Amino acid sequence: MIKIGLILLIAPCLLLMGLYMSDLSRVEDCLVAGGSYDSVQQLCDMQNSHPVLPFMAGNTRLVNSAMLLAMLGFFLCVIGLYRPRKGH
């Protein structure tokens, strides 16, 4: 149970970090090129200016699902580590 819990605890966090860094890299490349990143269409726009859309706002279901899986993993780890008292 601990192995499954650790996988569910760590994998979603690593996935989110990877996706966030990829998104951040696209935005940074666009800004360096002199454009404005359109988060809705996920394109670099050289003509218009676009508001900044945080990763959480653009990927709400993904972030919430990953956090729920991480919490499930945490609870599975706690249950797997629980040892009842002996002799009572």
C-alpha positions in Angstrom: 0.0 0.0 0.0 2.9 2.3 0.7 4.3 1.9 -2.8 1.0 2.8 -4.4 0.6 5.7 -2.1 4.1 7.0 -2.9 3.5 6.7 -6.6 0.2 8.6 -6.3 1.8 11.2 -4.1 4.9 11.9 -6.2 3.8 11.2 -9.9 1.0 13.9 -10.1 3.4 16.5 -8.6 6.1 15.6 -11.1 3.6 15.7 -13.9 2.4 19.2 -12.9 5.9 20.5 -12.5 6.8 19.2 -16.0 3.8 20.7 -17.6 4.2 24.0 -15.8 7.9 24.3 -16.8 6.9 23.5 -20.4 4.2 26.2 -20.4 6.6 28.7 -18.8 9.2 27.9 -21.4 6.8 28.7 -24.2 5.7 31.9 -22.6 9.3 33.0 -22.0 10.4 32.2 -25.6 7.5 34.3 -26.9 8.3 37.2 -24.7 12.0 37.1 -25.7 10.9 37.2 -29.3 9.0 40.4 -28.6 5.5 38.9 -28.7 2.6 38.4 -26.3 1.6 34.9 -25.4 -2.1 34.1 -25.9 -2.7 31.4 -23.2 -6.2 30.6 -24.5 -5.0 29.6 -28.0 -1.5 28.8 -26.8 0.2 30.9 -29.5 2.7 33.6 -29.6 1.0 36.8 -31.0 3.3 39.4 -32.4 0.4 41.9 -33.1 -1.8 42.1 -30.0 -1.2 42.2 -26.3 -2.9 39.5 -24.1 -3.5 39.3 -20.3 -1.4 36.9 -18.3 -3.4 33.7 -17.5 -1.9 31.6 -14.7 -1.3 27.9 -15.2 -3.9 27.1 -12.6 -6.5 29.1 -14.4 -5.9 27.5 -17.8 -5.6 23.9 -16.5 -8.0 23.9 -13.5 -9.2 20.3 -13.9 -5.7 19.0 -14.4 -4.3 20.8 -11.4 -7.3 19.8 -9.1 -7.2 16.2 -10.2 -3.5 15.9 -9.7 -3.8 17.4 -6.2 -6.6 15.0 -5.3 -4.5 12.0 -6.5 -1.6 13.3 -4.4 -3.9 13.6 -1.3 -5.1 10.1 -1.9 -1.5 8.9 -2.1 -0.7 10.7 1.1 -3.6 9.0 2.9 -2.6 5.6 1.5 0.9 6.1 2.8 -0.5 7.0 6.3 -2.7 4.0 6.3 0.2 1.8 5.1 2.4 3.1 7.9 -0.2 2.7 10.6 0.7 -0.1 13.1 -1.8 -0.9 15.9 -0.5 -1.1 19.5 0.3 -4.6 20.6 -0.7 -5.9 24.0 -3.6 -3.5 24.6 
